[in-house]
Amino acid sequence: MEKAEDAQSQSASEMISKKITELGDWRGDTLSRMRSLIQQADPDVLEEMKWMGTPVWSHDGILCTGETYKKVVKLTFAKGAALPDPNQLFNSSLEGNVRRAIDIHENEEVDANAFIELIRQAVALNVASKAGKKKKVKG
């Protein structure tokens, strides 16, 4: 029997695939590539659709969102300010105390290995945060 979460995840994955197809241009190609890197970095990632059709990738909390605009694909990391970024992938929303974003313009490439490492760090931060909350509740 399929769990409700699995059905929701499958439905969200299908909606993300549909969004990528409907974009039909460089933005869809870019979002598809970044989605693939996210899945490669974290095979257990949960795909969701929130906030009027925004793709969201989660693992023990939101990792990042994938927004598409006319001139940019924006990947916003929910806890980006807390992540080390030695390759300086973050190039947007740098003034905030919590979020950081990567804006990708047409014909721009993001270093795949650096991005995968960033996703893995975001997963580790979420897992550690969740574990810390459980310890506080038990104590």
N, C-alpha and C positions, 0 to 999 in steps of 0.2 A: 504494500500500500504506500502511495506517495505522500510524503509529509507536505503540509500546507506551505512551509517555507521553500521546499524544493519546487513546488508548483509556481509559487510567486517568483522565485529566482529564474526559473525557465521562462516564464512569461516576460520578465524584465529583460532577460537576455535576448529574447525574440524582438522585443520593442527596441532595444539598442541596435540590433542588426537591421531592423527596418529603418530606423533613423539614419544609420550610415548609408544604406542603399538610397534612401530618399534624398540625401544631400547630393549625391551623384557628382561630386566634384572633388577637388583637392582636400576639402575639409573632411569629407567622408573617408577618403584614403588615409588621411592623417589620424583621424579618430580611430579607425580600424587598426592601424599600426600600433598606436599607443595602447589600445585595448589588448592587443595580442601580447605586448610587452608586460602589461599588468598581469595578465593571466600566466605568463611565463614566470614572472617573479613570484607569484603567489597562486599556485594551482587551486587553493581553497578560497579564493576571493569570491565574495558574494556580489553579484550585479543587481542593482536596483534602479528604478526610475523614480525620481522625486522632482518636486518643484517644477511643475508644468513641463515634464518630459526631459529632465536633465539626467543623463547617465551618472550613476554613482557606484563607486567600487568600495566595498567595505570588508573589514576583517576585524572583529571585536571593536567596531566603530568605523566611522568613515575614514577611508584613506584619501580619496580624491574624487572630484567631480570632473566631468568632461563637457564643457560648454562650447557651443559653436556659434560664432558671430560671422559677419560678412567677411572680415579681413583676418580673423584669428580663430584658432582652436585654443581654448584656455583650459588647462588642467590645474584645478585649485586643490591644494593639499590642506585638509582640515587642520592639521597640527604642523604645518610646514615650518613655522618659526622655530620649532623645537628640534628640527632635523638638521644634522650636519649636511652641508652642500658644497663639498670641496671642488666639484666640477662646475659650480655656479650655474646650475640649470634654472634655478628660480630667477625670473627676470621681470616679475610683475607682483603687485601687492606686497612690496618689500617693506613698506612703512608700518604694516600692521603688527600687532603683538602675537597673533595666533596663526593666521593663514599665510600661505605663500602660493604663488602661481607660476606656471610656465606658460607663456604665450608662444604659440607656434604659428608663424606666418607661412604663406604659400612658398614653396620651394625651400623651406628650412627643414633641417634634420636635427633631431635630438639624439645625443650620444646614447645608444641603446643600453650599453653596459652600465653607464652612470645612472640612467633612468631606472633600470632594474634594481640597482643597489638602493636608490632612493625609495622605491616602493617597499623593498625588504626592510629598510629602516623604519618606514611608516608602520608596517605590520608589527615589527618588534616593539615600537613605542605603544601602539594600541594594546598589544598583548600584555605588556608590562603594566600599563595603566589599569587594565581590567583586573589583573592579578593583585595589584595594590589595593584596589577598591574592595575586592573580596576579603583580603586580609583585614582591612579596617572594619568590615561588617562583622567578621567572625570574632575579632578581638573585643 
